[in-house]
C-alpha cells in the first residue's frame, strides 16, 4: 500500500478517536491539514498519557498536553460541572481556575462548594485557603486554616501546615511562624519547610540556628541521588554558589538550596 494510503488510514483512525473520546475538534483540523506532525502531536498529548504506567512519563506527557492546550483542564472541569453540579465538581473547576490565575472565580466556586454536608470538607477548605493565599489575603488564609483545624481535628496535611506557617510569616507574625515551621520541618516531605524555617530564623537574628539547618540541607543534597540534585527535588532547586560566601564559606560552593516554588 502506498505511503499516502497508510497516512490516510492513520488520519481516519485519529479523527475517529477524537470524536469517540470527546476531544476538542481542533485536533481534527490539525490531523487533516498537518498530517504527520499533527498525528504525532495528538498521539503524544492525548493518547500516550493513557498508555503510560510510569509517573514521570505521565507527568511529561501531561506537561506537553498543557503546553499545547493550556485551557483544556478548565474546559473539561466546566463540562463536568455543567453535567453534574456537585461540590466535588465545583472544587475541581475552582482548582482549574486557580491554576490559570482566575482566582476570583476560584474563590467564588470554593465558597459555593462549602455548603450543606460539605461545609467543613477539609480538601475544599484547603483549596479556599490556597486561593486566599494566591490573592495575598494572608489573614483570610490563616482564618480558613484555623477553621479547618477546628472542624477536622484528625485531618493531617503537610501542604496545609506549610501554608499556615507561610500565612503567619507573610503577616509579620514571626514568632508564631517560627513555631509552626519548627513543628513542621522534621516531618515535611522534602526540604522546603526547613529552608523557609532557616530563612526566617536568619531574619529573626538567630544566625547560628539558621546556619545549622542550611548545613543540614546541604548535607542532604550531597547524599541525594544524582537525578534529585539535577531537578527541583522535593520542591527545591539545587544550585551552586548562591549563598553569600562571607556567611557560609566553602559550603556555598557545594550545594545551594534556593528559590522555593512560588506556586502552592
N, C-alpha and C positions, 0 to 999 in steps of 0.2 A: 504494500500500500504506500502511495507517495507520502512524503513528509507532510504536505499540507493537509492530507486526509487525516493523519493522526492528530495534527494540531486542531483541526475542526472537531473531531470527536472529543478531544480534551476540553475544548471550549464549551461544547454542549454539556458535558458532564459537570463542569464547574458551574455553568449557568443553572442547571437543574439543582445543584447543591445549594446555590444562593437562594433559589425560590423555596425549596423544601425546608430549609433551616431558618427561614425568616431573616436572612441577612439584608443589609441595605442594598437597594437596586443599583446604586452607583457601581457596585462591583461588576455587574453585568457589562456596563459600558467599558470598564477597564479591561475586562476579559476579552471583549469583542474587538475593541479598537487598538488595544496594545497586546496582541495575542500571547506571546511567550512571556514577556515580563509581567503582564497583568496576571497571568495564571500563577506564576511563581510567587508574586506578592500575595495573592489571595491564599495560596496554599500555606505560606509562612504565617500570615496574620490570622487566618480563620480556621484552617483545617489542622495544621500541625500542633497547636496547643492541646487539642483534644486527643491526639495520638501519643503525647509525651507522658512519661511517668515520672521523670525527674523534676524536682522542684526548681532547680536552676534553669533547666531547659524551658519549663513552663514560664518562668519569670522572664527569660529573654524573649520568648515569643510574645508574651503579654506586652512587653515594652515596645516591640515592633508594632504590634496592633495599635497601641495607644498613640504612637507617633504618626501612624498612617491615618488614624481616625480618632482624634482626641475626644470627640463628643459622643463616642459610642456608648460609654458607660452611662452617661446621663440619659441618652435616648432609651436605652434598654430599661433603666430604672423608671423612667417616666411611663414607658409602655406597661410595665408590670403594675405600677400604681394605678394607671387608668383602668386596668382589668380588675384589680382587687385592691381596694383601699384599706389595707391592713396597716397596723402600726409598724410592722417589720418592713413593709414596702415603703412607707413614708420615711423611715430611718435610713433605708438603703439609698433612696433618692437624695436625702439630705447629705449623706456621706459623699455621693457623687457630685452634688453641687459644691460641697466644701472643697473637694479635690480640684475643682476648676476655678476656685475663687469666688463663687457665687454665695458668699457667706450669709447675706441677708435672707435669701431663700432657704438656705440650710437651717438657719435659726428658726424661721417660721415653721418649717416642717418638723423639726425636733420638738418644738413646743406642741405642735398639733398631735404628734405621736404620743406624747406623755400625758395621756388621758385614760380614764377608766381603769381597767386592770393593769394597764401599762404605765400608770402614773409614776411609779418608782422603779421602772425597769432599769437596772444598772447599766446595761450596754447603751441604751438610748440616752440616759443621763450623762454618761461619759462622752457620748457624741456631742451633746449640747455643751458640755464644758469645753471640749476641744474647739467648738465653734466660737464660743466666747473668747477663748484664748487667741484664736486666729484674728479676732476683731480687736485684740488688745484690750479686752474688757476683763481685766485681771481680778478685780473684786468679784464680779459675777462668776468667774471661773471658780474662785475659792468657795463661794456660797453654794454653787451647784454641787461641787465635790463633797462638801461637808454634809449637804442634804443627802447625797448618795450614800455616804458612810452611815449616817443615822438610819436610813431606811433599809440598808442592806449590810448589816454589821459583819456578815460572813463573806461578803464579796471581796475578792483579792484581785488587784490589778496593778502590776508594776507601772504600766503606762499612766494610769490614773494617779498613782502616788507621785510619779515624777512630775506630772502636770501640776499637781497640787503644790509641790515644792517650788516649781518654777513660777507659779502664780504668786506665791508669797514673796519670792525674790524680786519679781517684777514690781511689786508694790513697795519695795524697800523694807520689808519685814525680815531683816537679815537673820535675827536670832531664831525666829520660827522656821525660816527656810533651812538654816543650818541643822536644826533639829530633825527636820524631815529628811534632808539629804543623808545625814548620818545614819538614820534608821533604814533608809532605802539602799544605800550604796553596797552593803555586803550581799544583798540578795538580788539586786537588779541584773538582768541578763545583759552582759556587755559592760562597757566602760563609761557610758555617757553620764550616769548618775555620779560616779566617782569623779569624773572630770569636772562636772559642774560644781560638785562639792568642793573640790580643790580650788577652783577659781574663786568661789565665794569666800572660802577661808582666807585666801590671799587678800581679797577685798576687805575682809574684816580685820586684817592685820595679823593673822595667825600664819606667818610665813613658814615656820618650821613644819606645822601640820600640813600645809599646802604642799610643800616640797616633798614630804614623806609620801603623800598619796600619789603625786605625779611620778615619783620614782617607782612606786609600785606599778603604775600603769605602764611605764617604760619597760619594766621587767616582764610584765605580762605580754607585752608586744614582742619582746625578744624571744620568748619561748613559744610564741604563737606559730601555727603553720604558715608557710610562705604565702599561700593564697589568701590568708586572713590579712597579712601585712600589706598585700597588694591592693586590697579593696577597702571599702568602707566597712570594715569589720566591726560588728556589734554597734553599728551606728556611729562610728568614729572614722575619720580619715587619718591614717598614719603617714606622716611625712617627716623629713629630717630638717633640722636646723631652724625651727621657728620659735622655740622658746628662747628668751633672752639669755645669751651666753654668760653675761655677767651674773645672772641669777642661778643658772643651772649648770654652767660649766660644760664638761665633756658629755654629760647626759644628753644635752640638746643635739649633739652630733650623731646620736644613735637613733633614737626614735622620738617622735613627737606626736602627741595626741592633740589634734586641733579641730576646730570647726565642727562641733556637734551639729547634727542635722537641724535645719531650721524648720522642717516640716514636723508635724505632730505624729 
